[in-house]
Amino acid sequence: MIQTLTDTIKRFLPGGGKDSPTVPVVRLSGVIGKAGRLQSGLTMQGAAGPLGKAFGMKKAPAVAILIDSPGGSPVQSHLIFKRIRALAEEKEKTVLVFVEDVAASGGYMIACAGDEIIVDPSSIVGSIGVVSAGFGFVEAINKLGIERRVYTAGENKSVLDPFKPEKAEDIERLKALQEEVHEMFVDLVKSRRGDVLADDPELFTGLFWSGKRAVSLGLADSIGDLRAVLQERYGKKVRMKVLSGEKSFLGRKLGFGTGLAERFTAMIVGEMDERAMRARYGR
C-alpha cells in the first residue's frame, strides 16, 4: 500500500513516473583546441565534466550529444571521441549524436563516437582530411630591411620558419606527418561506420556535404532533430537535461583575474578565428 502511494506521488512530481524518462544532453560547440592563453575552445578538459555527469545518470535510456564544430585540433578531437566511447561502454549507454550547423573535420571525428548520427538536411558534414596553413613573410622582411636572427641547438628546430624560404624536405616531412594523421582519421571512421559507408572515391578527400547527402553516403544515419527524435524514441513526456561545462557569461566573456582589455582582445581574435573556420563551410 505504501509503495503504491509512493509511486502515485512520483507521477505528479516533475520528471516523475516511468513514462517520463530523462535524457541528458551535452552540447559540444566551437573550434576544437586551445585558442590561446586567455581563449579556450572545445577541449577534453572542458568536455570531461558534462560527459561524466551525462553518462552518470543511471536511469537515462541514452545520452544525446549536440555537435556544432568546424574542427580544430586532431588530438583534442580524438581524446573527446575516446572519452565518449569509453563512457558509453562502461555505463552501457546508447549515444545519439545530433549535428547542428557543422560537424566537419575534428567535429565529425567526435560525431563518430555516436551509435547513431542524426543531422539536419542543411547541416554540413564530412571534411575527413588534415590541413596545415600559414603565411610566408620572406619578401616582406627583405623589403623592410629587417634581419632575421634565429639560434638553435638542433638543425631542424626552425623548420617552416615563415620568415625563411621554404625547403622541399621540410614540406615533405610535414606532408608525411599529415598523411599519418589522415590515415588514423580514415581508420577511425571506417571502424565506426564501415558497414554503412558508400563506395565513393571522394569520401576521404576532405570534401564535405549537406546533411541530406551525408545520409546517402553513410556518413550519417538519418534526418531529424533532438526533440522530435527523443519524443519518438522515448515518448512525448521525455525530459531533456542539458549539461554544460561552460562558465557564466561574465566569467567567459570578461575573464575575471585578467586584464579586461587583454581578455576582450583575445575574445575578438578567437571569434574571428572561429568565423574564418566556419566560413570554409558556408556558415
N, C-alpha and C positions, 0 to 999 in steps of 0.2 A: 504494500500500500504506500509506504514511504517512498520507495524507489519510483513508483508510478507518478506520484505527486511531483517529485524532483524533475522527472523527465518532462512533465507538462509545463512546469515553470520555465525550464530551459528553452522551450519552444517560443516563449514570449520575450526572451532576452535577445538583445542584438547579436545576431550570428548564432543563436541557439538552435538546437534541434539537428537531427541528422539530415534534414532536407535543405540545409543551408551551409554547405562546406565553404571553407575559406582557402583561397589560392593566393599565396604570396607572389608579389610581382616585383622584380628587380629591374630597374632601368639603367642600362649601360649606354651612356651617350658621350659623344665628343671625340676629339683626336686622342689616339691611344699613346700613352707615354708621357714623360715629364717634359713640359714645355719650357722649363727654366726654374731658377731658384725660387721665384715667387709665384709661378704659374704652373699648376699641375693639371695634366689631362687625365684620361682614364687609365688607371694603373691597377695592378694586383693589390697593392696596399689599400687603395680606396675601395675596391670592389669586395675585398675579403669579408668585411663586416656584414654588409647586406646579404651576401650569398650565404654566409654561415647562418644568419637568422632565418633566411627563407627555407633552407634545407633542414633547419632545426625544428620546423613546425611539423610535429609528428602526425597530426591528423590531416594535413594538407594532401589532397589527392595528386597534386602536381605542383611544379614550380614554373612560373611564367617569367620569361626574360624578354624585356623590350630592348631592342638594339637600334641605335641610330648613330653610326660611326663611319667616317670615310677612311678609317685605317690609321696607321702610325707604326709604332714600334712592334716588330715581329716578336720580340722577346716577351713584352708585356701581353701581347695578344695570345701567345702560346701559354703563358702562365695562367691567364684567366680561363682559357679553354680547358686546361688540365684541371684547374680547381673545380670547375663546374662538373666535369665528368667524374672526378674523384668523389665529390659530394653526392652526385646522383647515384653512383654505385654503392657508396657506403650507406646512404639513407634509403636506397631503393625507391627513388622518386623519378617520375616521368618529367622530362624537361621540354617545355613548349617554348620555342623561340618565335617572337613576333618582330618583324622588321618594320620600322617606321620609314623614314625617308631613305636612309642609306645603310647598307651592310656591305661595304666594299673593302677589299684587301684584308687588313687585320680585323676589320669589323665582321667580314664574312668568316674568317677563321674562327672567331668566337661563336658566331651563329652555328657553326658545325657541331658545337657541343650539344645542340638540341636534338632530342629524339624526333622532333618534327620542326620544320622551318615554315612559318606561315607569313605571307607577305601581302602587301597592298599591290594592286595591279601596276601602280606607278612607282613602287619602290625601286631603288637602284641596287642591284645585287651582282656580286662577282669580283672582278679585278683581281684574279688569282695570279699575282705576279709580285715582283720586287723592284723597287725604284730607288735610285740614289741621285739627288740633284744638288747642284751648287752653282757657283759663279767663278769666272776667271778674271783676274784683275791685272794680268801681266802688262798689257798695253797701257792701261790707266796709270799704273805705278811708274812706268817709264816716262810717260808724258809729264807727270807731275814732278819728276826728278827726285823720287823717293827711293832710297836704298833699303832693300830688304835684308835684315840680318837675322839669321837663324843658326843656332848652335845646338847640335845634337850628339848624343852618345848612342850610336846605333844608326847604321846607314839608311834605314827605312823609316825613321821617326818622323820625317817630314813628307811622307807620301801624299800626293794630291794636294799639295800646298796651293791655294788659289792664287798666290802671287808669283808662282813659278810656272813655266811651260809644262804641259802635261807630258808624261813619259809613257810610252807604249806598254812597258812592263807593269807600270802601276795600274793602268786601265785594265790590263789583262788579269791582274791579281784581284781587282775589285769585282770584275765580272765573274771570276771563278767563285768568289765568296757569295755573290748574288745567286749564282746557279745552285749552290748548296742550300741556301735558304729557300729558294723556289722549289727545289726538289722535296724538301721537308714539307712545305705547304701543300704541294700536289699530293704527296703520300697521305697527309692528314685528311684531305678532302676525300680521297678515294677510300680510305679506311672507314670513313663515316657514311659516305653516300655512294659508294661504288656500285651498289645493287640497282640504283635508280638513275645514275648519270647517263646522259645521252652520249652516243658515239659521235662527238663533234670535235674536229681538229682545233677549233679555236677556243675550246673550253678553258685551257690553262695558259692562254697567251697574254693575259692581263686585260682582256676586254671585259666589259660589264653590260648588263642587260636590264630591261624593265622586270618588275616582279612577275608579270604575266609570262614573259619569255623565259624567265628563270625557272618557273614551274615546268615548262615543257622540256627544258634542258636537264631537269633533275637536280638543279641547284637549290630548289625549294620544293615543298610538298603541296602547298595549296594556297588559295587566295582567301583572306579573311582578316578580321580584326580582333583584338583582345577580348572585348566584352562579348561580342556575338559568339565567338568560338567557345569561350568558357561557359557561357549560358547553355549552349548546345550540348556540351560535354557533361556538365555538372549540374544543370538545372537553372531555372530562372532566378532562383534565390541565392545563387553563388555570390560570395563576397570576395572582393579583391583587396588585399592588404599590401599597399605599396611600401617597400623598404628602401631606404636611401642612406648612403653614407656621406652625402653632401653636407657642407657646413651651411649655416644660416646665410641669408642674403648679405648681411653686413660683413660677416666673417669671411665669406667667399669673395665678395667684390672689393672690400676695402682693406682686408688683411690686417687685423689688429696685430700690433707688435712690429710692424714695418712702416716705413715712411709712406704716407698717403700718396704722394706724387710718384714714388717708385712703384708702389703697388698698382696705381692707376695706369702707369705706362706699361707695366708687364701685362695687365689685363687687356689693354688695347692691342698690344703686339700679339698676344695669344689669340684674341678674337680674329685678328687679321689672318693669322696662320690657319686657323680652322676654316675661315671663309674661303681661303685660297684652295684648301684641300677639297672642300665641298664643291667648289666651282668646277673642279675637274669632272664632276658627275652631274653638272647642271642643277646643283642645289644651293 
